Amino acid sequence: MVVAGVAGFKAGVAPTNDSARLIHDWIENESFVWLVSADILDEYKAVLGRLHVRRALIGTIINLLGEEAEIRVLHFIDLA
């Protein structure tokens, strides 16, 4: 969703796909709570980098998520 959402954003133009509209709605209206972990943010950063998204834009996206999303610490339970 993040990658498709980023692809759907263009300066001064309404979002062009469902993912971009969802992200835009989240930013503008806080329409849902976005839960992330540090590992998820790292994965977003890596995927965007592999897709050759500009570093400055990657930084902007990761910073926005870090500031506006709820960061959760993951706890794993060994069920063995």
Secondary structure, 3 states (H helix, E strand, C coil): CHHHHHHCCECCECCCCHHHHHHHHHHHHCCCCCEECHHHHHHHHHHHHHCCCCHHHHHHHHHHHHHHCEECCCCCCCCC
